[in-house]
Amino acid sequence: MYGWIWRHLPGNILVKAAISVLLVLGLVYLLFTYVFPWAEPLLPFGDVTVDGNGDGAVG
């Protein structure tokens, strides 16, 4: 897949590298702005079990 993307980008190696960096940054931006906030309520990060006795013992 990455080879296909690389072959279809215009320009020489420097231009392809710059476009690749911009594509990756754009993807990261979209993930942090839209995808992760949408998926966060669906993930079980808040479902923790903690013993409330306060002694720090495990088990």
N, C-alpha and C positions, 0 to 999 in steps of 0.2 A: 504494500500500500504506500509506504513512504517513498519507494522508488518511483512509483507511478506519479505521485505528487511532484517529486523532484524533476522528473522528466518533462512534466507539463508546465512548469514554471518558466516564464520568459527570462531571457538575459543570460549573462555569464555567471560564473560561480559566485561572485560577490553580490550580484543582484539577487540571485536565487537564495543566498544565505540571508540577505536582508528581508526579503519577502517571507522566508520561512520564519524568521524571528517575529515579524509582525503578525503572521498567522498564529503562531503559538501564543503570543501576548493577547491577541484578540480572543482566542479560545479560552485562555485563563480568565480574562475579564468576563466573558459570558458565563463561565462556570460559577465564578464567585458572585456575580451580580444576580443571576437568574436561577441557575440550576440548583446550587447548594442551598440557597434560602428556601426554595420550593421543597427540596427533599428533606431538609432538616427535621420538620415535624414528623416525618414518616420513619425516622431512624430511632433506634432504642437507646440513645445516649443518656436520656434522663431516667431510664429504668435501672436504678442501682439498688442493691440491697446492702444496707448498713446496719450493723448491730448497734443499738443505741445505748449500750451500757457504759461506753466511754473508757474502758480499760485497755483498748488497743489489742486485745487478744484475738488471735485468729482461730476460728473453729468452734 
